[in-house]
Amino acid sequence: MTAWKRTRAVLRPDTVSRAVALAIETRRGVLVVGPPGTGASGCAADIADGLRAAGVPVVLWDDLDRRAPASSELPDRAVVVGSARLGAALPPGLADQVSARTTRLPLRALTRGESEAAVSATVGRSLSTRLVEALWAGSHGNLTALRVTFDDLAARGLVRRAGDRLDLTVDPAEAVAGVAADPRLWVDDDDLTTTTTAALARRITLADLEAIHGESAVSDAVARSLLVTRTDDGVEMLSVQPPVLAGALRDGADGLRRRQVYDAVLRGAAIGGTDDTRGEHGGTRGDHSGLLGVHLRPGHVLPDPRVILWALAQGRDVDAATTLAAARAALDAHDYRTGVDLRHAARRAELDMTALQEAELALVGASCLRLLDRLQEAAAALDEAQVLLEGIRGTGADVDSGPDADASEYVRVLIGTVTARADLAHYRDRHPDTALPMIRDAHRLLPPGHEAHAVLDTLTVVHLTYSGRHREAARAYAELTSPPPADWERRLEAVHALALDALGRPDEALAVLRRLARRARTMDHHAWASEEYLSALLSVVLHGYGVTALLAELAPFYEVEQDASVRIDHGMRRVAEAEIALSAGDLTGAVAAAADAVDTMEVDGPEDFLPRAVSLYALACAQSGRGADAREALRRVHAVPSYTNSPVGPEIRAAEAGVLYCEGRADDARGIVRELIDDGVHGAAVRAAWIGVLMGDPETCRMAGEVGVGGDVAPLMQDLAATTLAANPRRLLDVAQRARGFGLLMVAAAAAERARTLATPGSQTCTRAERMLATTEIRGPHAGLVGLGGLAATIPAGVSLTRRESEIADLVGGGLTNAEIAAELHLSKRTVEGHLNRIYTKTGMRLRG
C-alpha cells in the first residue's frame, strides 16, 4: 500500500459526544449513516457506549440496511442507536419505526484514497482513477446513486476495459453531467420543491432556503441527507446530495420553475447581503449595496452566479460591482462557463463600468477561458485587460487618488493580469523567454518604490523555477530586496523549496517548508492547500530523506483530502504514487500508477506535467525489463516541445538517464548526468546517476561522488558509489542497512547483492548479506533491475533439496515474497528465511536477483 493511501481514523470524539448529549437531552435515538467505509457501525457503537455510561438504556441496531434486528420490541424508555450505509434502503416495515425514534446523523465524506477502495468494492471491479472520480463525483458514497451512475455510463458506452481495469473514455465532468437519473429514487413529491430550489440555486444558505420554503420542509430534507452543508467563503452553504440528483432536478426544471426559484432567491437577496470577502486574485469583493436596486443586509452572501446571470439576461437592475463579484464567485467555484457568460452578458447589458472594473472582468473571464482550455480567447481577453490598465496609467492621473484609480485596486488587478499573462505564455510556449519580458514590462506601470515591485520580482523567481532553470531561480531569490505579500510569499517559498531540492540542498528546502507551515498555523491559513506546496514537500522529503521519512509527513496531505474546496488533480496524485513506488522498489505498483497518470493527464491534464508521468512510466518499464514499452514512452517524451522546461524538467532528464542505463546506452546516460552537473542541479544529477550506481558503472560512480549534496538519500548513493569502487563488502552491507531504514528497498537489495558477490563464501559478511537479501522483499514478480531481479535461477544438477526446500524454491520462482510463502505453506516467516538460507548454502546462489 502506497503512502498516499494510508488513511487515518475518520471518526472524531466531538461527533460522538454531541450525539450522546443530544440523545440524553431529547431521549431520542440516533441513526448513523455514511458512505461505505466511514465507520458508521463504529460511531454507533461509541454513541451507545456513551449513553450506557450515562445510565440511558440502549438498543443497538447495527447495519440496518443489510440485516433486520432480531427483535423490533423495545424495552421501556430505551433509546435506539442504529447504523446504515448512506443511500441504502432499510428493511420493509422498519423504516417508519426508525424514522419515528431516531435522528439521522450523516458522517462526512471519505478521503480520496478511501473513496477509491469503496467505489471499486461496490462495483466489484478494479477501476481507473478517472472512472472512480466520475462515480464518486456523482454519488458521494450514496450506493443507489453510485450504481445509477455506473449503469448509465456503461449503457452510454463510456466505460471500456483497459487491461485489468475498467476505464472512462471521456472527461469525468462531462460523463457525470450527462447522467440521466430519476429524482423519485430519492425525493418524494413533498420534498421536490425544496430540493429543486437548492439544486437550481447552488449558492444558498440554510436561512435563505428556510425563508423561501419554511423551516419544517428544509429540516426534513436535511434530516434525510438530501441536503448537506458545505463551507464556502467561511459561510455554510447547502448542497443537494447525491450530485446526480441535483443534476436531474436541474435538467427537469422547466423555464417557469427556474424563474420562480430565481425570483425567490433574488427577493431573499434583496433583504440579504454579502460579506466583505476576498477573491482568488486578491482584493475585496466590496460592499454590494444596491444589489438589484435594494440595500443588502450584512452577513449574507451573494446569490449563485447563475442567478445573477439570469437577472442580467432578464434586464434586471444589476450593477457592475455585483456582476464582477458574481464572476469571481463562479471562478472560485470552478464554474468557468458561467464566469465567461457573465462577462458576455455584462457587455450585452451595457453595464456602466469603470475602466478598472472592465479590466478586472476581462481578467476573471480570461482566467475562466484559460481553465476551459480556450487559450486564444483567454489571450485576447488578457490583452484587452492590459490595454485598459495601460490606458489608466497613461492618462497621467495620480493612481493614489480618485475613485476610478484607487492605487490598491489598480495594483491588484495589474498584478493579477501580469500573473495570468505570464502563466498563459509559459503554458503555451513552455519557455521563460516569453513570460519574463511581460513581467519586466509591468514594472513601468507601477509607481516608483511601490511594494508591488517585490511581487513582480517574486514572479520572476517563480517562472525561472517553472522553466526548470533552478540555479538562475536561486540566484534571483537571493537578490530579492524585500519580501512579497503573504499570499505571494507562500507561492514563492514553495517553488523555491522545489528548486533547492533539484540543486541538492534538501536540508535548506525542508527548513523553508517548515517555516512556511509554522506561519500557516500562526496566521490561521492553510499553506498546504496548494499543489505547489504539496509537490515541494513530497519531492523534498522523498528525494532527500526517503520513503520512511515521507510516511511521517502525511498530515498536510490528509488535511487537503478533508477540504472539499481544494482540488488536487488525480493525475498528479498518481504521479506521486508512481514516484514513491519507484523509490520503494515496487515496480509493479509504479508501472500501474504511472500508466494511470498518463491516461488521466492525456484527457484531464495538467498537460505540462504529462512528460513527467510518461518519463516515470518509461523508467518503471525499463527497470521491469519491458524495453519496448520503455523506448516507446521515451519517444513520446521527446515528441513534446521543450519537455524539460517545467518545474520537474531536471527530474524528467534524470528518468531519461535511468532508462538509457537500463537499455545499455551508458555513454548517453552519462552525458545527461554530466549536463545536469554542469547546470548545477546536483540533486537531480545524483538521481540521474542512480541506476548507473546500482549497476556498478565505474565512471557513473565517480561522477556521482564528486558533487556536493545534502540530506540522507543522495549521500547514501554517494557512499554506495564509493564502496562499489572500493569493492568493500562490509561497507556495502552498512549502506544496504541504511537504505533499508530509509525505505529504499531496491538500493538495499543491490548493495547487499554486491556485498555477497564480493565477500568470501561462508564468511560472516557473506552470511549477513544472504540474510539481508532474504529479508529485503521487493514487491512484484519482476521487481528489481535487469540483472538484479527476475525469476529464480535453475537449481544446479547434483544438488539435493528436501521436499520443503523444493516447495519454497518453486514458490520463490513464482515471484512470491517470504511473507506470501509463509502464508501459502502455513509456516512462520522466520522458518521460511531459515530454509532459504540453507538453500543458498547448498546451491551457492540466490533464487531472487
Secondary structure, 3 states (H helix, E strand, C coil): CCHHHCCCCCCCHHHHHHHHHHHHHHCCEEEEEECCCCCHHHHHHHHHHHHHHCCCCEEEECCCCCCCCCCCCCCCCCEEEEEEECCCCCCCCCHHHHHHHEEEEECCCCCHHHHHHHHHHHHCCCECHHHHHHHHHHHCCCHHHHHHHHHHHHHCCCEEEECCEEEECCCHHHHHHCCCCCHHHCCCHHHHHHHHHHHHCCCCEHHHHHHHHCHHHHHHHHHCCCEEEEEECCEEEEEECCHHHHHHHHHHCCHHHHHHHHHHHHHHHHCCCCCCCECCCCCECCCCCCHHHCCCCCCCCCCCHHHHHHHHHCCCCCCHHHHHHHHHHHHHCCCHHHHHHHHHHHHHCCCCCCHHHHHHHHHHHHHHHHHCCCHHHHHHHHHHHHHHHHHHHHCCCCCCCCCCCCHHHHHHHHHHHHHHHHHHHHHHHCCHHHHHHHHHHHHHHCCCCCCHHHHHHHHHHHHHHHCCCHHHHHHHHHCCCCCCCHHHHHHHHHHHHHHHHHCCCHHHHHHHHHHHHHHHHHCCCCCCCCHHHHHHHHHHHHHHHCHHHHHCCCHHHHHHHCCCCCCCCHHHHHHHHHHHHHHHCCHHHHHHHHHHHHHHHHHHCCHHHHHHHHHHHHHHHHHCCCHHHHHHHHHHHHCCCCCCCCCCHHHHHHHHHHHHHHCCCHHHHHHHHHHHHHCCCHHHHHHHHHHHHHCCCHHHHHHHHCCCCCCCHHHHHHHHHHHHHHCCHHHHHHHHHHHHHCCCHHHHHHHHHHHHHHCCCCCHHHHHHHHHHHHCCCCCCCCCCCCCCCCCCCCCCCCCCCHHHHHHHHHHHCCCCHHHHHHHHCCCHHHHHHHHHHHHHHHCCCCCC
